[in-house]
């Protein structure tokens, strides 16, 4: 990603954002890519050259806590209504009327709320690995519902979140950054089943300082980028997303649209499931789309891919996305 294409912009909420901008050509639509934890906009590094060459517009922010964007530690500002308003401010700054919203991991939360609060700004939507996130009811988040999740899946899929919300989590990660990167990018998902999905497993692995081989899709340059990004700005703000959820700020914010027509999706939807992802289980996405998607739904799979499908199977994901986009009657 060309650093020269990143812009700095202050939203109406008063937050300074850094975002990657490449304008569309030949009436192509603009693609809005929403990243999650922990990579930031760098997650989409394999999509940028592919779609930029084809003339698609690209708007890819670093959300709060990442890159050159502000890093507040007040968890009350990490809300869906706030993030979606920030996104619209960026769209307005570039004169973009509508986008195809493409979301992964924590990016699915602002991506979903953009649809809920500003449906007229979204022509179509894509969810990678995880499905659409409908408005949360208080006490129904992934931290609070860990017993129900374990009963449903047979394992504690979000056990690691209980570590991420601890006061010392950022310090533990920063002091054992190589171990953290090994945990986040495993060569097999079995490592996650034995660590992320076990109570205390994430903390134990990171504090042990254990370093494992990284998968082929994470290059030495990628690892150095991650280390610099994580250590130069710290992990505290990145982890605020988890704390905002656990302390019910997201649900309280979502109360404005809970059980309203805004909770439903009417735009064309593409769900790209990652069949080997133990965290974002494809069946969960299928269930939520069956309930909330009122427009056309297309389902594709990255067979054998874990959670990081945009990196692990970048070529396959790009082709799936392109073919779907070409089938839409969407222009810039």
N, C-alpha and C positions, 0 to 999 in steps of 0.2 A: 504494500500500500504506500503510494507516494506521499511522503510527509507534506509536500507542498500543497496537496489537495485538502488538507485538514484546515477547517476554519474555526475561529473562536467567536462565540456569540453569546450574548446575555439574554436570557428569557425574561418574561414579564414577572416571573417569581423571584427574579434577582440572581439566578444561578448562571454561572458561566459554563458553557458547554463547548466541547471540542467535537467536531463531526467531519467526516469525510464526505466530500461533495464532488460528484461528477455529473454534469448536466446531460440530459438525454439528447439524442439526435434522431432525426427522421420520424418524429411522432411516437417514438418508443415511450412506454410508461416509465415512471420512476419507481425503483425498488427501494423500500425502506427495510433495512436489516437491523433487527433488534437482538443484541447479544445478551448472554447471561453471565454467570459466575464460572471461573474467575478471569477469563481471558480478555474481556473487553472487546472493542471493535476488531481487534486482531483475529478473533474467531473466524471472521469472514474473509481472511486473506486469500483463500483459494477461489472465492466467488468473484472478487473484485475484477481481476484481469479478464476473466471469462465473459462476464456480462458487460463490462465496460467496452470491450472490443466490439460487441454486438450493438452498441449504441444505447443500451438501457441507462437511464438515469440512476444514480446511486446516492443515497443519503444514509450514512452509517454513523450514528453517534456513539461516543463513549458516554454511557449513562453516569449518573451521580456515583462518585466513588472510584471512577476509572479514568485512566489516561490524563488528558489535559483538562478534563471537566472538574468542577468543584467537588470537594469531598467532605460534605457536612457529616457530622456525627450525631445530629439531632434526628432520631429515627422517625419523628412525626412528619418529615418532609418526603419520606420514601413511599408515597401513596400513588395509587393508580390514577386518580384524578389529576394529581400534580404532575406526574410523569407524562401523561397524555397531553396536558396543556403545554408542557415544554416542547413536546414533539411538534405540535401544531405551530408553535412559535417558530421553530426551525423551518417547517414547510413554508410558512408565510414569508420568511426571510429570503427563501430561494424562489418564491413565486410558484410553488408546486401546489396544485389544487387537489390532486388525488395521488395516492400511492398504492402499490401492492405491498402489504405489510408482511414481512417474513420474520418469524420469531423462533427463538430456541431458548430452553432453560429459563432463567429468570427473565429473559427478554419477552417471554410469553405473557408476563403480567402487564407491562406497559403496552405490548402489542394488542392484547385483548381489550384493555381499557380504551385504547385509541378507537377500536371498533365500537365499543359501548357508548362513549361520550361524543365521538365525532364520526359517525358512520358515513357521512357525506364526504369525508376525506379519504376513505378507504374503498378502492375499487374491487379488491380481492385480497385474500389472506392465505398465508402458508404457516403451518405449524410443523416444526421439525422435532422429532422424538416425542416431546410432550404435546398433548392436545390443548385446545382452547381452555382458558381458565375462566369459568363463570364467576360472578360475584360471590365473595366469601361470606358465609354466615359466621358470626362470632363463635369461637371454639371449634370450628370445623377445619382449621388449617392443618398442615401436615405435621407440625410439631405436636399440637394438641391431640390429634387423632392417631397417634402412633400405634396404639393398641388395636384399633380397628383396622389399620393398614396391615399390621402383622397377621391379624386373623384372616384377612382377605387374601393376602399374597403368600402367607406362610413364612414370611421373614420381615424384619424390621427395616423396610426400605429407606426410611428417612432418619435412621438413628444418628447419622453424622450431624444432622441439623442441631441436635441437642448439644453437641460440642461447639458448633459454630456460634451459638448464642451465648456462650459462657464469656465472662469478662476478660479472661486471659487468652482467649482463642487466637486473637491476632498476634499476640506476643509469641505464643507457642509456634505458630506457623512461620513467623518471620525468623525465629531462631533456628528453625529446622526446614529451611526453604527447599532444599533439594529433596528431602523426604516428602514434603507436601506435594511437590511436582510429581514425584514417583507415584504417589497415591492418586492424584487427580488423573494422571495419564498412564493407566496400567496396560500391560501387554495383553492381559486377559481379564474378563469381567469377574472371574473367580476371586481376584484380589478384593474387589468391591464387596462381594458377598461376605467375605471374611473380615472386612474392616468397616466400610461405610455403613453396612447393613447390620452391624452388631453393636449393641450398646457399649460405648467406650472404645470401640475398635479404631475409630479415626484418630482420636487423641493418642492412643497407645502406639499406633504405627508411626505417627509423626514425631512423637517424643522419643521414640527409639532411635531416630536418626537413620533409619534404614533407607537405602537407596537401591532402586531396582532399574533394570533396563527399560528404556522408553520404547514405545511402539514406533514402527518405521515412519508413521505419518507425523511424528514430532521430531524435527531435525535438531541437530546441535544448535543451530541459529535460533530456532523456536525456543528452545530451553533457555538460552541466554536472554532472549527477549522477555520471557516470563519472569526470570529472576530479577532482571532490572526493573520491570514494571511493578512487580510485587513489593520489592524492597525499597525502591525509590519513593514510592508514595504510600507504602504501608497497606495493611489489610483491614484496618479498622472500619473504614467507610464501606468497603466491599461487603463486609459482614453485616452492615446495618440493614441490608435487605432482609436477612433472616430474622433479625431482632424485631424489625417492624412487623413482620408477619406474626411471630410468636407472641408479641405484646399487643396484638389485635388492632394495630393501627390500620392495617389493610382492610380488615373486615369492617371496622367502624367507618372507614371511608367508602367501602363498597355498599354500605347500607342505603346510600342514595339511589342505587340502581338495582338493588336486590329485589327480585320478583317483579320486575317491570319489563315492558317490551324491549328496553335497551339491552337487556341481558342476552338477547338472541342475535344470531348472525344470519344475515340475509345475503351477504356477498358470496360469490364462489369461494370455496375453501379447498385447499390442498393439504392433506395430512400425510407427511412422510414419516412412517414408523421405522424405528430402528429395532430390529427383531431381537437383538442380544442385549438390550439395555435393561438392567435390573431396577433402575430408578424410575424412568419414564416408561412404564409398561404399556405396550401398544393397545391392549384391551381397554385401558383406562381412557385413552384418547378416543377410541371408538365409541365408548359409552357416552361420553360427554357430547360428542358430535351428534350422536343419535338423538339426544335430548334438545340441544341448543341450536344446531345448524338447520336453518329453514331454507337455505339456498342449496345449490348443487355442491355435493361433496365428492372429491376425488381422493382415493387412498392409494398410496404407493409404499413400497417397502425398500429399505436398504438391508438386504438379507445379511445377517451375520454382523451387522454394525452394532457397536455399543453406543454410549450416550453421545459421543462426539462425531456424529455422522457427517457433518459438513467438512470435517478434517479427515476422518478415517476413510471415507468413501466420497471424497470431494468430486471426482469426475462423475460418478454415478448420480450424486445429488444434483450437480449442475445440469446434467442431461434431463433428469426428471423435471426439474424446475423449468427449464427452457421449453420442453415439449408442452408442459401445461400452460405456460405463458403464451405460447404460440397458438394455443387453442382458445384463448380468451379474446373477446372483442374489446380489448382495452388499449387505448392510446394515451399519450401524454397530454 
